[in-house]
Amino acid sequence: MTRRAFATVPGYITDSILVAGSIALTGLIGFVGLIVPHLVCSRINPDHRILLPSVFLFGVVLLALCGAIGSVVLPPSEIPVGALLALIGGPYLVWVTRQRRPSEEM
């Protein structure tokens, strides 16, 4: 492992603990608040005049879609919205944190 890669490990661990704590305190809304801005900013123009309303609308649509899918997938019971969001958001957040931008490389 290189020195630079070794130096980022404590940052990943610290960030993971802080994110887990914030999600534990705020619940589902905190997790949506982490996923949606990153997702919308990467797909739509990062101009905040466009980004902020888009984040509001996409957050509502994402929660409604996960709720609808959760109630349809297993008819006698219902999958919690948080479980579906974790299946979508967990891998996406890992991808976002591991993604490198050319300006960050030395």
N, C-alpha and C positions, 0 to 999 in steps of 0.2 A: 504494500500500500504506500502511495506517495505521501509526502508531508502535507501537501494541500488536501488530499482526500482524508488523511487522518485528522486534520484540523477541523473538517466539517462534521465529523461524527458527533462531537459534543453539541454542536448547534442543532443537528437533527434530533438528538435526544431531548434537549431543552425545549425545542419547538413542539415536539410531540407531547411532552408533559403539559406545556402551557395550553395547547389546543385541547387536549383531553380534559383538562380542568375547566376550561371555558365551556366546552360542550356539556360537561357534567352539570355545571351550574345553570346554563341557559336552556339546555335541552335541544329539541328539534330545530327551533328557530335559529339558534346559534350555528348549527351545522349548515342550514340553508344559507345563512349569512356568510359562511366561508366558501361554499361551493359556487353559488350563483354569480357573485361579482367576478370571480376568476373566469368562469365559463363564458359569461357575456362579454367581458373585456377581450377575451381571445377571439371571439367570433364576430363582434360588432366593433365599430369605431370607438377607440378609447376616449373620445371627447366626452367630458362629464355631463354636458348638456343632453347628450343622447344616451349616455350610459346609465345615469340614475333612473330615468323612467323605465328603461329597458330592464334593469335589474328588478325593479318592483314588479313589473308585469311577468317576467320570466319566473320569479320566485313564486308568485301565485299560481302560475300555470304548472310549475314543477310539483308543488304540493298537491294541487288538485289532480294531476295526472297520476302521481304515486298513490293517492287515496283511491282513485278509481281502479287502478290496476290491482291494488291490494285487496279490494273487495270483490274483484272478478276472478282472480287466479284460482283461489280455493273456495268454491261456492259455499260450503257449509260454515266455513270460518273466514276470518279476515286476517291478512298479513298487515302488521303495523306499518304505518307510513315511514317511521324512523328506520325500520329494517330495509325497506326499499331504497331510501335515501342513502343509507350506509353502503348498499351494494353499488350505487351509482357514484357517490361522492368519495368514498374511500380510495378506489383506484385512481379517480381523477385527481385528487389532491396529491397522491403519491407521484403521479405523472407530472403535475405542475411543479412540485418541489424538486424533482430530479431533472427537469428540463433546464438546459443551459442556454443562455443567450450569449452571442458573440462578445458583447461589451463586458461581460463578467469574467471572461477568461484572461489569464495573464500570460 
